[in-house]
Amino acid sequence: MRDTPPAEPAAAAPADDLAGRRLVLGLTGGIACYKAAELTRELAKAGATVQVVMTEAAERFVTAVTMQALSGRPVFTSQWDLRAPNAMAHIDLTRAADAVVVAPASADFIAKLAHGLANDLLSLACLARPRERCSLLVAPAMNREMWDHPATRRNVAQIAADGAAVLGPASGDQACGEVGDGRMLEAAEIRDEVVAHFQPKVLAGRRVLVTAGPTYEPIDPVRGVTNRSSGKMGFAVARAAAEAGAAVTLVAGPVALPTPRGVARLDVQTARQMHDAVLPLAAAHDVFVATAAVADWRPAQVAAHKLKKADGHDAPTIAMAPNPDILAAVARLPRPPYCVGFAAESHDLAKHAREKRERKGVPLVVANVGPATFGRDDNALLLVDAAGERELGQGDKLALARALVREIARRLPAAQEPR
Ligand code: C5P
């Protein structure tokens, strides 16, 4: 088992994740302005209307022409712009907006926000926005020493205390040649943060543990037994739970999927490793969602060297041993989290799900048609609990995962103290 590298963004967001959202995208002075061009496209592709506002310094790094072409809307750069009929662009810009996203946000601009200064169009618009319905998301971008400076730390803490969401920054190579904290997040990461921002926080304060993917049971150093689970459903559940405000731990079998933002991930290979990773963590979580397609059996002996084909001899017979049932073991804990099992069936979904619910001793089983969903981006779910059945019809896995997260949140005992 090993810890994985930092989270990467998902490759693409579903096309309608930001449908109907009206965003003001503010650019302030910094090399990272080049990423704002890409961000504009990402936000627009996800369905948002993007109104770009640039400071004078931002225009030194990227032109308004570029930003207008990408956003499909005239860019605002000055508080003296007479295009607004009432000459009050700083007021009008945010009255119909759902959020202002400042990316990149320079140290200077964050200082202005912290002190309520308002001497250019973007800072005016931030100060004048209706805070209860237009949020402020800020993606800092600056040299590591500037980011580390006590004045910047104070200002960042202040804007967070005033209600701004601070996105990042990331760590790594900087345009100045130094290495450290202060890089702006990548465009797709900021897009994912904006998408997450708009999801209802139905799991705020909760801790959620998810298993995902197949397991791999070695026969010898080069061969093994596994299955066709892609891990997509479990990763979608982890992402949806994080978007809903939960602290999420994802224990993943061998899959080639990026870690959803904000999710802590542990990679394992075998069922026993997954069991050993999950069991000590489970009691500290409020919810356990077992989406992994855990191998039921493993080769009883793992050969130290590659099994050789001996001329004229029969194929080897591989003795198998049963793997531990992780979900059932978690459900048997003295104070188990709310346990959600998955059932990949080929027929009689409800019947098998009900049986599985009883057998594993879990309150909720989610059934799907295994062969129809393995490796695909869409799925359909049937939820079976003590109260009966509920269908979540065909949809992409992230949309279904968000719906499932809402269903789980509704079922959590209200009196249960977050762990
Ligand atoms: O027993 P079966 O494999 O049909 O049950 C499926 C459910 O149990 C899934 O939620 C799966 O993640 C979980 N499971 C487990 N450990 C196993 C086998 C299945 O956690 N060894």
Boltz pocket constraint, residues with backbone or C-beta under 6 A from the ligand:
constraints:
  - pocket:
      binder: B
      contacts: [[A, 211], [A, 271], [A, 290], [A, 291], [A, 292], [A, 293], [A, 294], [A, 295], [A, 296], [A, 323], [A, 324], [A, 325], [A, 326], [A, 327], [A, 328], [A, 340], [A, 341], [A, 342], [A, 343], [A, 344], [A, 356]]
      max_distance: 6.0
